[in-house]
Amino acid sequence: MGGVRVRMWLSGCLEASQPSEGFCNGVPPEREFMRTVTWRVEQCRARGLTGDSTCPNILAEVQQYCAGTSRSAKLAVVPGASH
């Protein structure tokens, strides 16, 4: 249940956030399964969460945000923001 709460919290934070240069750089789309697995494992390892079974699932929120329409809409109103 803790992982579900963290995903919901992260989703809300990402939706409320302002675009940040480079945040989504290197984030693969979820449909690219092997890149997704590798990216999630590397991100968890970089945060000292190797072996944490909830970490990769939480990172799915980042992927969904980076590929989502709400981020695209935010970028459309920010002059000079990279897509």
C-alpha positions as CSV (number, residue, x, y, z in Angstrom):
1,M,0.0,0.0,0.0
2,G,2.9,2.4,0.7
3,G,3.9,2.2,-3.0
4,V,0.4,3.1,-4.1
5,R,0.3,6.1,-1.8
6,V,3.7,7.3,-3.1
7,R,2.6,6.9,-6.7
8,M,-0.5,8.9,-6.1
9,W,1.5,11.6,-4.3
10,L,4.1,11.7,-7.0
11,S,1.5,11.9,-9.7
12,G,-0.1,14.9,-8.0
13,C,3.2,16.6,-7.6
14,L,4.1,16.1,-11.2
15,E,0.7,17.4,-12.3
16,A,1.1,20.5,-10.1
17,S,4.7,21.2,-11.2
18,Q,6.1,23.6,-13.6
19,P,8.2,22.3,-16.5
20,S,11.8,21.8,-15.6
21,E,14.5,21.9,-18.2
22,G,15.9,18.4,-18.8
23,F,13.5,16.6,-16.4
24,C,12.3,14.1,-19.0
25,N,15.6,13.7,-20.9
26,G,16.3,10.1,-21.3
27,V,13.0,8.9,-19.9
28,P,11.8,6.1,-22.3
29,P,8.2,5.6,-23.3
30,E,6.6,2.7,-21.4
31,R,6.0,0.9,-24.7
32,E,9.7,0.4,-25.0
33,F,9.9,-2.5,-22.6
34,M,13.6,-3.2,-22.4
35,R,14.6,0.5,-22.2
36,T,12.0,0.9,-19.5
37,V,13.3,-1.9,-17.4
38,T,16.9,-0.7,-17.8
39,W,16.0,2.9,-17.1
40,R,13.9,2.1,-13.9
41,V,16.7,-0.2,-12.5
42,E,19.3,2.5,-13.1
43,Q,17.2,5.2,-11.6
44,C,16.5,3.1,-8.5
45,R,20.2,2.2,-8.2
46,A,21.2,5.9,-8.5
47,R,18.9,6.7,-5.6
48,G,20.3,3.9,-3.4
49,L,17.1,1.8,-3.8
50,T,18.6,-1.3,-5.4
51,G,16.4,-4.2,-4.5
52,D,13.4,-2.1,-3.5
53,S,10.5,-3.7,-5.4
54,T,8.3,-0.6,-5.3
55,C,10.8,1.8,-6.7
56,P,10.5,0.7,-10.4
57,N,6.7,0.9,-10.2
58,I,6.8,4.4,-8.7
59,L,9.0,5.5,-11.6
60,A,6.2,4.6,-13.9
61,E,4.6,7.9,-12.8
62,V,7.5,9.8,-14.2
63,Q,7.3,8.0,-17.5
64,Q,3.5,8.6,-17.7
65,Y,4.0,12.3,-16.9
66,C,6.8,12.7,-19.5
67,A,4.7,11.2,-22.2
68,G,1.4,12.7,-21.1
69,T,-0.7,15.5,-22.4
70,S,-0.6,17.6,-19.3
71,R,3.2,18.1,-19.6
72,S,2.8,18.8,-23.3
73,A,0.1,21.5,-22.5
74,K,2.4,23.1,-19.9
75,L,5.3,23.2,-22.4
76,A,3.0,24.8,-25.0
77,V,2.6,27.9,-22.7
78,V,6.2,28.2,-21.6
79,P,8.2,30.2,-24.1
80,G,11.4,28.4,-25.1
81,A,10.7,25.2,-23.2
82,S,12.0,22.1,-24.8
83,H,9.7,19.3,-25.6
